[in-house]
Amino acid sequence: MNEFDFVVVGGGSGGYAAARTAAGEGLRTAVIDGSEELGGLCILRGCMPSKTLIESANRLQDMREAGEFGLHAGNPGFDGPKIIERKKRLISGFAAYRAEQLESGRFELVRGHARFAGPDKLAVRLRQGGEQTITARAILVATGSVIRHPDIPGLTEAGPLVSDDVLDNPHPPKSLLVLGAGPVALEMAHYHRALGADVTVVQRSKQVLSSMDRDVADAVQHGMERHGTKFVLGGRILQVGRNARGKWLRVAHHDREETLEADEILLALGRDAATAGLDLAAAGLDTPPGRPLATTDTQQTSVPHIFGAGDVTGKLEIVHIAIEQGEIAARNAARLLRGKNEPLETIDYRLRLFAVFTQPEAAMVGLSEREATELGIDFAAAAYPFDDHGKSIVHGKTDGFVKLLADRKTGELLGGAVVGPHASELIHEVVVALRYRATAAEFVKIPHYHPTLSEIWTYPAEELAG
C-alpha cells in the first residue's frame, strides 16, 4: 500500500495540479502534506488573502476621492476586525474547496512531513504520530517557499512583522517601514497607506520592482508617491532596533546615515525555497537548504525521476506557472515510466505573465525592453499614457501608460506592459495576442468598443504597425 508510481511532496497549487494530472495519466499517485491546514501558500497566506485585504483598501481609497465625482461620502473610515473577519471567511471557503479536492480519492493523501531516505524512498513523519516509509518510481518536490530572514544587525531582536502577520492583524499600525520593494512589499505598503498609515519603503537598489523595465517601475513608484507613500531607494540598512516609541532602522543613504522610525517594521525582502528538512542529499541532490531546487525545462532535477515545480525551483514565484510546471512534471513522469522513449514536454516561458496589485496596478507579459535588448533582438517599442485616454479620465484614474514591443522585421508582438487602472485585467488582451503570435498590424484590426479602457492598446499598436 506504500508503493506508488508518482508521489508529490507538497499539496499547494502546483502539487495538487501535478497529482490530478498524474492520476489522469493512470499513475498510482500520492500527495504528502504535513501543514496544519491544507490549501498551500496562494490560498492561505498569499494571493487570495492579500488581494482580499487590498480590495477593502481600494474601496476606502475610492470613497475618499468621491468628492471628485460630485458625491458625498462623509468621513470614510475602516473597521479592521471586520476586514480580517471577511478575509478569514473567504479564505476558509477557498481552503475547504482545495481540501475537498485533495481528499477526493483520485489519489492518496498522506498527512505528514516527508524527507528523502533514498532516491526513490521517502520517510514520512505523520501528523497523527509515527512514521511511514513510502517508495515511488517518480517524485515531485513542490514544497513552496518560506519568508527570507536576512542577517541584519538587530532585526531579529526588533521583531519585525512579516506578510503572514499583516494578513491576520485587525489593528494595522499607524506608521510602517517596509523593507523591500518587490511585489509583496509594495502591495503591503499600498494596503497600509490606503488605510491611512504613514508608510516608507526602504530598498537597497535604486529601482522598485527590479524585474520590470525602469519606466514601468518608476510609474508605479510615482503613482504610489502621489497617494502618499514615501520611498528611500539606494539605501543600505545598517541596523534595526526598537525603543519606547516603536521601531527604528539606521540606513546609509546618499553618502549619509539616517534613522527612520515607525510603529512597526515589515520584513518583505523575498522568499527562500522550502527545502530544509527534506534531506535532498539522501536522494543524490546537491542543493543546500534554502537554495532553489535546480530543474531543467522538463522540470527534472539532476536525478531524472525526481522533479520540481513551483516556488521551490526559484524560477518564477507565480501560481499559474507553478500549476503549469506541476502538470508538465506529471506528464513527463508518466512518459518516463512508460519506458517507450517518448519525447518529454518542455515549459515555454514566452508568455510569462506578471502583475502587481498596487495603486496603480502594474502588469506585463512576454519580453521587457531590457530582456529584448539583452537577447539582441531588433525591436521597436511604443507607449501611450492613461492621462490622454478618455475612459481613464472618466474613471479619474490617469496614472501610468501602456507599452507594446514588436519585432522590427516581422511585426510580431513580443511583449506588453501596463501601469494603470485594472492593469491586471487589461494585460490579458496582450497575452492572447502573443499566444497566437499576432503582429501589430493584425492587433490593430481587432475591434475595440469606445469608450473603454482596453481600446488604449490600439494606440501603441497603430504606431508599431506604421
C-alpha positions in Angstrom: 0.0 0.0 0.0 3.0 2.3 0.4 4.3 1.9 -3.1 3.4 4.5 -5.7 4.2 5.4 -9.3 4.2 9.2 -8.6 4.5 10.9 -5.2 4.1 14.7 -4.7 5.7 16.3 -1.7 3.6 19.5 -1.1 -0.2 20.0 -1.6 -0.2 23.6 -2.8 -1.4 24.7 -6.2 1.5 23.2 -8.2 1.4 20.0 -6.2 -2.3 19.5 -6.5 -2.2 20.2 -10.2 0.5 17.6 -10.6 -1.3 14.9 -8.6 -4.5 15.5 -10.5 -2.7 15.2 -13.8 -0.7 12.1 -12.8 -3.9 10.4 -11.6 -5.4 11.2 -15.0 -2.4 9.6 -16.7 -3.2 6.4 -14.8 -0.4 6.6 -12.3 -0.9 5.4 -8.7 -0.3 8.7 -7.0 0.1 10.1 -3.5 0.4 13.6 -2.1 2.3 14.2 1.1 1.4 17.4 3.0 2.2 18.0 6.7 0.9 21.6 7.0 -1.6 22.3 9.7 -4.2 23.5 7.2 -4.5 22.2 3.6 -4.5 24.8 0.8 -1.0 26.0 0.0 0.6 29.4 0.1 -1.6 31.1 -2.5 -4.8 30.3 -0.8 -3.8 30.5 2.8 -1.1 33.2 3.1 -0.5 34.7 -0.4 -2.5 35.7 -3.4 -6.1 35.3 -2.1 -5.9 36.8 1.4 -3.7 39.7 0.4 -6.0 40.6 -2.5 -9.0 40.4 -0.2 -7.4 43.0 2.1 -6.3 45.1 -0.8 -9.9 45.2 -2.1 -11.0 46.7 1.1 -8.2 49.3 0.9 -9.0 50.2 -2.7 -12.7 50.8 -1.9 -11.8 53.0 1.0 -9.4 55.0 -1.2 -12.2 55.4 -3.8 -14.5 56.6 -1.1 -12.0 59.3 -0.1 -12.0 60.5 -3.7 -15.8 60.6 -4.0 -15.9 64.4 -4.0 -14.2 64.5 -7.4 -17.3 62.8 -8.8 -19.8 65.1 -7.1 -20.5 62.5 -4.3 -20.7 62.9 -0.6 -19.1 60.0 1.4 -18.8 61.8 4.7 -15.7 60.9 6.6 -15.0 57.3 5.5 -13.0 55.0 7.8 -12.5 51.3 8.3 -13.2 48.5 10.7 -10.0 46.4 11.0 -11.6 43.4 12.7 -14.3 43.2 10.1 -11.7 43.4 7.2 -9.9 40.4 8.8 -13.1 38.6 9.5 -14.2 38.9 5.8 -10.7 37.7 4.8 -11.0 34.6 7.1 -14.5 33.8 5.9 -13.5 33.9 2.2 -10.2 32.0 2.7 -11.9 29.4 4.7 -14.2 28.7 1.7 -11.3 28.6 -0.7 -9.2 26.3 1.6 -12.2 24.0 2.2 -12.6 23.5 -1.6 -8.9 22.7 -2.0 -9.0 20.3 0.9 -12.0 18.6 -0.7 -10.0 18.3 -4.0 -7.1 16.8 -2.2 -9.3 14.3 -0.3 -11.4 13.4 -3.4 -9.9 9.9 -3.6 -8.4 10.3 -7.0 -5.0 9.9 -5.3 -3.8 9.1 -1.8 -3.3 12.0 0.7 -0.7 11.4 3.4 -0.7 14.0 6.2 2.8 14.3 7.3 6.3 15.8 6.8 8.5 14.0 4.3 12.2 13.6 3.9 14.2 11.6 1.4 15.6 8.2 2.6 17.0 7.4 -0.8 16.4 8.4 -4.5 13.1 6.5 -4.6 12.1 6.4 -0.9 10.5 8.9 1.5 10.3 8.7 5.3 7.1 10.5 6.4 6.6 11.7 10.0 2.9 11.5 10.3 0.8 14.3 11.9 -1.1 11.8 14.0 2.2 10.3 15.2 4.6 7.6 14.0 6.5 7.3 10.7 5.7 5.8 7.4 8.0 4.8 4.6 6.8 5.4 1.0 8.5 4.3 -2.2 7.9 5.9 -5.5 9.1 5.4 -9.1 8.9 9.2 -9.7 8.8 12.0 -7.2 7.8 15.7 -7.4 9.1 18.2 -4.9 6.6 21.1 -4.6 7.2 22.4 -1.1 7.0 26.1 -2.0 8.9 28.8 -0.2 9.4 30.5 3.2 9.9 34.1 4.2 13.6 35.1 3.9 15.2 36.5 7.1 18.4 38.3 6.2 21.3 38.8 8.6 20.7 42.4 9.5 22.1 43.5 12.9 19.2 43.8 15.4 16.5 42.7 13.0 15.5 39.5 14.9 15.5 41.3 18.2 13.3 44.1 16.9 10.6 41.5 16.0 9.5 42.8 12.5 6.2 41.9 11.0 6.0 39.6 8.0 3.3 39.3 5.5 1.6 36.4 7.5 1.2 38.8 10.4 -0.4 41.5 8.2 -2.9 39.1 6.9 -4.3 38.4 10.4 -3.8 41.8 12.0 -7.1 43.6 12.8 -5.3 46.7 14.1 -2.8 47.8 11.5 -0.1 50.2 12.7 -0.4 54.0 12.2 3.1 54.1 10.7 5.2 51.4 8.9 8.7 51.0 7.5 8.6 48.4 4.7 11.9 46.6 4.0 12.0 45.7 0.3 10.4 46.9 -2.9 9.2 43.8 -4.7 5.6 42.8 -5.3 4.7 41.8 -1.7 6.5 44.8 -0.2 4.7 47.3 -2.5 1.3 45.6 -2.1 1.5 45.7 1.7 2.7 49.3 1.5 -0.3 50.2 -0.6 -2.7 48.4 1.7 -1.4 50.2 4.8 -1.2 53.6 3.1 -4.8 53.3 1.8 -5.9 52.7 5.4 -4.2 55.9 6.4 -0.9 54.8 7.7 2.4 56.8 7.3 4.4 54.4 5.1 8.0 54.4 4.0 9.5 51.8 1.6 13.3 51.2 2.1 15.1 49.3 -0.7 18.8 48.8 -1.4 18.5 49.0 -5.2 17.6 52.3 -6.8 14.5 50.8 -8.6 11.4 49.2 -7.2 10.2 46.0 -9.0 13.6 45.1 -10.3 12.3 42.5 -12.8 10.4 45.2 -14.7 11.6 47.9 -17.1 12.6 51.2 -15.4 9.8 53.2 -16.9 7.2 50.7 -15.6 8.7 50.6 -12.2 9.0 54.4 -12.0 5.4 54.9 -13.0 4.3 52.6 -10.1 6.5 54.5 -7.7 5.3 57.9 -8.8 1.6 56.7 -8.5 2.2 55.4 -5.0 4.0 58.6 -4.1 1.0 60.6 -5.3 -1.1 58.7 -2.8 1.4 59.5 0.0 3.8 56.5 0.2 7.4 57.6 0.7 10.5 55.8 -0.7 14.1 55.6 0.4 15.9 53.8 -2.5 19.6 53.0 -2.9 19.8 52.7 0.9 21.8 50.1 2.8 20.2 49.0 6.1 22.9 49.2 8.8 20.9 48.3 12.0 17.4 47.7 13.2 16.1 48.2 16.8 13.2 49.1 19.0 12.5 51.7 21.7 9.7 53.1 23.7 8.2 54.8 20.7 8.3 51.8 18.4 10.9 50.5 16.0 13.7 52.1 14.0 16.3 51.4 11.4 19.6 53.1 10.5 20.2 53.4 6.8 23.1 54.6 4.7 21.6 56.7 2.0 23.1 59.3 -0.4 26.5 59.4 1.4 25.0 59.9 4.8 23.3 57.9 7.5 19.7 58.5 8.5 17.5 57.0 11.3 13.9 56.2 10.3 11.2 55.4 13.0 7.7 53.9 12.9 5.3 51.9 14.9 6.2 48.7 13.0 8.7 47.3 10.5 7.5 44.9 7.8 10.1 42.5 6.5 9.5 41.8 2.8 12.9 41.1 1.3 11.9 38.0 -0.6 11.4 34.3 0.0 13.7 31.2 0.1 13.0 27.7 -1.2 11.4 25.5 1.4 13.9 22.6 1.2 15.0 22.5 4.9 14.3 19.1 6.4 13.9 17.3 3.0 17.4 15.8 3.2 17.8 16.2 -0.5 21.4 14.8 -0.3 19.9 11.4 0.5 18.2 11.5 -2.9 21.5 12.4 -4.6 20.6 16.1 -5.0 23.3 18.7 -4.2 21.0 21.6 -3.1 21.9 23.4 0.2 18.9 24.2 2.5 17.0 27.3 1.4 18.5 27.3 -2.1 16.3 26.7 -5.1 16.0 23.2 -6.4 17.6 23.3 -9.9 15.4 21.9 -12.7 15.6 21.7 -16.4 12.8 22.9 -18.8 11.3 19.4 -18.5 11.0 20.0 -14.7 13.6 17.3 -14.0 16.4 17.7 -11.4 19.8 16.1 -11.8 18.2 12.9 -10.7 15.9 12.2 -13.8 13.0 10.6 -11.9 12.8 13.5 -9.4 11.1 16.6 -10.5 10.5 20.1 -9.1 7.7 22.6 -9.5 6.6 25.9 -8.1 8.4 28.3 -5.7 10.9 25.7 -4.6 12.5 25.8 -8.0 13.2 29.6 -7.7 12.2 30.2 -11.3 9.1 32.4 -11.1 7.1 32.6 -7.9 3.7 32.8 -9.7 0.8 30.5 -9.2 -0.2 29.8 -12.8 3.4 29.0 -13.6 3.6 26.6 -10.6 0.5 24.8 -11.9 1.9 24.6 -15.4 5.2 23.2 -14.1 3.4 20.7 -12.0 1.3 19.4 -14.9 4.3 19.1 -17.1 6.2 17.3 -14.4 3.4 14.8 -14.1 3.0 14.2 -17.8 6.8 13.7 -18.2 6.9 11.3 -15.2 4.2 9.2 -17.0 6.2 9.2 -20.2 9.4 8.1 -18.3 7.6 5.3 -16.5 6.0 4.0 -19.7 9.6 3.3 -20.9 8.8 3.9 -24.5 11.4 6.7 -25.1 8.7 9.3 -25.6 9.9 12.8 -26.1 9.5 14.9 -22.9 7.4 18.1 -22.8 9.2 21.3 -22.1 7.9 24.5 -20.5 7.8 27.7 -22.5 8.1 31.0 -20.6 7.4 33.1 -23.7 4.0 34.0 -22.2 5.4 34.8 -18.8 2.8 36.9 -17.1 3.3 39.1 -14.0 1.1 41.5 -12.1 1.4 43.7 -9.0 -1.8 44.9 -7.2 -0.6 48.3 -6.1 -2.3 51.6 -6.9 -1.8 52.0 -9.7 -1.6 48.3 -10.7 1.1 47.1 -13.0 1.3 44.0 -15.3 3.5 42.7 -18.0 3.7 39.7 -20.4 6.4 38.4 -22.7 9.7 40.3 -23.1 10.6 43.6 -21.4 12.7 46.1 -23.3 15.7 45.2 -21.2 15.4 41.5 -21.9 14.9 42.0 -25.7 18.0 44.2 -25.7 20.0 41.5 -23.8 18.8 38.9 -26.4 20.0 41.1 -29.3 16.5 41.3 -30.8 15.9 44.2 -33.2 12.6 45.5 -31.7 10.5 48.6 -31.6 8.5 49.9 -28.6 5.6 52.3 -28.4 3.7 53.6 -25.4 0.5 55.7 -24.7 -0.4 57.4 -21.4 -3.6 57.0 -19.5 -3.8 60.7 -18.8 -4.7 61.2 -22.5 -7.2 58.4 -22.7 -10.9 59.2 -22.5 -12.2 56.3 -20.3 -9.4 56.5 -17.8 -10.0 60.3 -17.5 -13.7 59.5 -16.8 -12.6 57.0 -14.2 -10.4 59.5 -12.6 -7.5 57.0 -12.8 -4.9 58.6 -15.0 -1.6 57.4 -13.6 0.5 55.2 -15.9 0.6 54.0 -19.5 0.6 51.0 -21.8 3.5 49.8 -23.9 3.9 47.2 -26.6 7.1 45.7 -28.1 7.3 44.3 -31.7 9.9 42.6 -33.9 11.0 45.2 -36.4 11.4 42.7 -39.2 8.2 40.6 -38.8 6.0 42.9 -36.8 5.2 40.1 -34.3 4.3 41.4 -30.9 7.0 40.3 -28.3 5.7 41.8 -25.1 3.5 44.3 -23.4 3.3 46.2 -20.1 0.7 48.3 -18.4 0.7 50.6 -15.4 -2.7 52.0 -14.5 -6.4 51.2 -13.8 -7.2 47.5 -13.9 -3.8 46.6 -15.3 -4.0 43.0 -14.1 -7.1 42.6 -16.3 -6.1 44.7 -19.3 -2.8 42.7 -19.8 -4.7 39.5 -20.8 -5.7 41.0 -24.2 -2.0 41.1 -25.0 -1.5 37.6 -23.6 -4.0 36.3 -26.2 -2.2 38.3 -29.0 1.2 36.9 -28.0 -0.2 33.3 -27.7 -1.3 33.4 -31.3 1.8 35.3 -32.4 -0.2 38.3 -33.7 1.6 41.2 -35.5 1.0 44.8 -34.5 -0.9 45.2 -37.8 -3.2 42.3 -37.0 -3.8 43.5 -33.5 -4.9 46.9 -34.8 -7.7 45.2 -36.8 -9.3 43.8 -33.6 -12.4 45.9 -32.9 -12.4 47.8 -29.6 -15.5 49.3 -28.2 -15.5 53.0 -27.4 -15.2 54.3 -24.7 -13.3 51.5 -22.9 -10.1 51.2 -21.1 -9.0 48.3 -23.3 -9.0 50.5 -26.5 -5.9 52.2 -25.2 -3.9 49.3 -26.6 -4.7 50.3 -30.2 -2.7 53.5 -30.0 0.8 51.9 -29.4 -0.2 49.1 -31.8 -1.1 51.7 -34.6 2.3 53.3 -34.1 4.1 50.0 -34.3 2.1 48.8 -37.3 3.0 52.1 -39.1 
